[in-house]
Amino acid sequence: MTEIQTSHAIDAAQFGPAMAALTEKQRAFVCHYFEFPRKHGAVTYAAVKAGYGNTRASSASIGHQLLSDDKVLAAIAEESRKHITTLGPLAVRALKKLLETPTSRDHGRALGIVLDRIAPQSSTLEVNVKGEVKLSASEAARVMDRIETLCNKFGVPLPAPKIIDHEAAA
Amino acid sequence: MTERLGLSKGHRYSLVLASVAKWVLQDSIAMPADKRLEFLDHLEKMVDGKLTADVIALVRPMDSSGQELWKEAAKLGWRGYPSGLDVLADKFEVFAALNPSLKAAHDEACRPWSNSA
């Protein structure tokens, strides 16, 4: 159990920067975390497989600690992006299968999805947004009054008013 | 040192902080009004029996040399010991040498009859 079971070659070059920043055991943990087929028990499974802990309970504890480590979380996010990309061909194959099966109840939806991408329907949508910005003059005046009072009280020079070019000559 | 200087540590770093606040208020012309008011409110919160509004009004904005010292002190952070605030208080005399208005404000705060103001 203490031996790190890494069927994944720990070659830093094949990983992204977040994975490369981890230790060998942490990398093994992340890799095994994605392997577990079910939702529950993945953390313990990955911790055991990576060689963490002497008992199942301690492996589980360490596994959950690893999941609160920012570096490990960044590596999981990085690997997730890779995994989703690799699912692309699988999705295309499933869509193709649906298109080839007219009796399937999702055949129409699959057809729609493909047609939307081949010949997207163009439409023009005019959006009118009406908004109202309420400027509270009294609130602004109150703030400016308070600024002036406090500036005088504490000997802070008031900011010089902004000069607009064409007004400077006037 | 506290006895020699006459003001508590908190008062000493408050005076230095007042000069910092005035420097920021003076230098940041484009500062929004609400932010400016926030800095001024900080100055008001410093007012107590020793550091009266008149005492704080004597403090001039921090100059460039003081700003360098301030930036070094800020690197220590503002919690624990020693923090940036400890540096501001312990090195008050250095800040006062660079900005004599701090010494004037300090002396004014130490005048026994000035406390009733």
Interface residues (C-beta under 8 A of the other chain):
Chain A: A140 V143 M144 R146 I147 L150 C151 K153 F154 G155 V156 P157 P159 A160
Chain B: A18 K22 L25 Q26 I29 M31 A33 D34 R36 L37 L40 D41 L43 E44 A53 I56 A57 L58 V59
